[in-house]
């Protein structure tokens, strides 16, 4: 009886394990989506690829555009507006994203208030959005 149970358990494990392997081989693994980064691949595959970058960010990661909740301390200043940098150059306001076509972006990265403040100082206590523009493939030599 014990031998029969062991054989049956081995058969079930083989079937279950085999199905898992078949499914893993049939479906390519998808890369986990980073909460604070929008990649070029994600932008190009999105429905907003022919829109401006502000619409794409609103659609793909709306939390990038939300101000931090409440004042973090009784004595500290209230949070500032979210700061925007495009290729390392500070922009006037986040709404400037409307001037950038989605297809022109390589990466959009969100820095939470603490990280932005560590990198750029107290004026960035509302967070920051960093945009890296797409430069295209390097030209091939003739």
C-alpha positions as CSV (number, residue, x, y, z in Angstrom):
1,X,0.0,0.0,0.0
2,X,2.8,2.4,0.9
3,X,4.5,1.7,-2.5
4,X,1.3,2.5,-4.3
5,X,0.9,5.8,-2.5
6,X,4.5,6.7,-3.2
7,X,4.1,5.9,-6.9
8,X,0.8,7.9,-7.1
9,X,2.5,10.9,-5.3
10,X,5.4,10.7,-7.7
11,X,3.1,10.6,-10.7
12,X,1.1,13.6,-9.4
13,X,4.3,15.6,-8.7
14,X,5.6,14.7,-12.2
15,X,2.4,15.9,-13.9
16,X,2.1,19.1,-11.9
17,X,5.8,19.8,-12.2
18,X,5.8,19.0,-15.9
19,X,2.8,21.3,-16.5
20,X,4.6,24.1,-14.7
21,X,7.7,23.6,-16.8
22,X,5.6,23.5,-20.0
23,X,3.8,26.7,-19.0
24,X,7.0,28.5,-18.1
25,X,8.5,27.6,-21.5
26,X,5.4,28.5,-23.4
27,X,5.1,32.0,-21.8
28,X,8.2,34.2,-21.9
29,X,8.9,35.8,-18.5
30,X,7.8,39.4,-18.3
31,X,10.0,41.9,-16.6
32,X,8.5,43.2,-13.4
33,X,7.3,46.8,-13.9
34,X,9.2,49.3,-11.7
35,X,6.9,51.5,-9.7
36,X,9.2,54.6,-10.1
37,X,10.5,54.2,-13.7
38,X,8.8,54.2,-17.1
39,X,11.0,52.8,-19.7
40,X,11.1,53.6,-23.4
41,X,9.8,50.1,-24.2
42,X,6.8,50.7,-22.0
43,X,6.2,54.1,-23.5
44,X,6.4,52.8,-27.1
45,X,4.0,49.9,-26.3
46,X,1.5,52.2,-24.6
47,X,-1.6,53.6,-26.1
48,X,-0.1,57.1,-25.5
49,X,2.9,56.6,-27.8
50,X,1.5,59.3,-30.1
51,X,0.6,61.7,-27.3
52,X,2.6,64.1,-25.2
53,X,4.6,62.8,-22.2
54,X,2.3,64.4,-19.7
55,X,-0.6,62.2,-20.9
56,X,1.6,59.2,-20.9
57,X,2.7,59.7,-17.4
58,X,-0.9,60.4,-16.2
59,X,-1.9,57.1,-17.8
60,X,1.0,54.9,-16.9
61,X,2.1,56.2,-13.4
62,X,-0.4,58.8,-12.2
63,X,1.3,58.8,-8.7
64,X,4.3,60.6,-10.3
65,X,2.1,63.8,-10.5
66,X,0.4,63.6,-7.1
67,X,1.8,65.9,-4.4
68,X,3.0,64.2,-1.2
69,X,0.2,63.8,1.4
70,X,0.2,66.5,4.0
71,X,2.9,68.3,5.9
72,X,5.5,65.9,7.3
73,X,6.4,67.8,10.4
74,X,5.0,70.5,12.6
75,X,8.1,72.7,12.3
76,X,9.1,71.9,8.7
77,X,8.0,73.9,5.6
78,X,5.1,72.6,3.6
79,X,6.0,70.5,0.5
80,X,7.0,72.3,-2.6
81,X,5.7,71.5,-6.1
82,X,7.1,68.4,-7.9
83,X,10.2,69.5,-9.7
84,X,11.0,68.4,-13.3
85,X,14.3,67.8,-14.9
86,X,14.8,67.0,-18.6
87,X,18.3,65.7,-19.4
88,X,19.5,67.2,-16.2
89,X,18.1,70.7,-16.8
90,X,15.5,72.0,-14.4
91,X,12.2,73.0,-16.0
92,X,9.8,75.6,-14.9
93,X,6.9,73.2,-14.0
94,X,5.7,69.7,-14.4
95,X,3.2,70.8,-17.0
96,X,6.2,71.3,-19.3
97,X,5.9,67.5,-20.0
98,X,3.2,68.5,-22.5
99,X,5.9,69.9,-24.8
100,X,7.7,66.5,-25.1
101,X,6.3,63.9,-27.5
102,X,6.2,60.5,-25.7
103,X,8.2,58.9,-28.5
104,X,11.1,61.3,-27.6
105,X,11.6,59.9,-24.1
106,X,14.1,57.2,-23.2
107,X,13.1,57.0,-19.5
108,X,10.9,58.8,-17.0
109,X,12.0,58.4,-13.3
110,X,10.2,59.5,-10.2
111,X,12.1,60.5,-7.1
112,X,10.0,60.4,-3.9
113,X,10.3,63.5,-1.7
114,X,13.0,62.0,0.5
115,X,15.2,60.9,-2.4
116,X,14.7,64.2,-4.3
117,X,15.6,66.2,-1.2
118,X,18.7,64.1,-0.6
119,X,19.9,64.6,-4.2
120,X,18.8,68.2,-4.8
121,X,18.2,69.9,-1.5
122,X,15.3,71.2,0.6
123,X,13.5,72.9,-2.3
124,X,12.7,69.4,-3.7
125,X,10.7,68.2,-0.7
126,X,7.7,67.6,-3.1
127,X,9.6,65.1,-5.2
128,X,11.1,65.2,-8.7
129,X,10.5,63.7,-12.1
130,X,13.6,63.1,-14.2
131,X,13.2,62.7,-18.0
132,X,16.0,61.3,-20.1
133,X,15.4,62.0,-23.8
134,X,15.9,59.4,-26.5
135,X,19.0,60.1,-28.6
136,X,18.5,57.3,-31.1
137,X,21.0,54.7,-32.2
138,X,24.5,55.8,-33.0
139,X,25.1,56.4,-36.7
140,X,26.8,53.5,-38.4
141,X,30.1,54.3,-40.2
142,X,30.0,54.2,-44.0
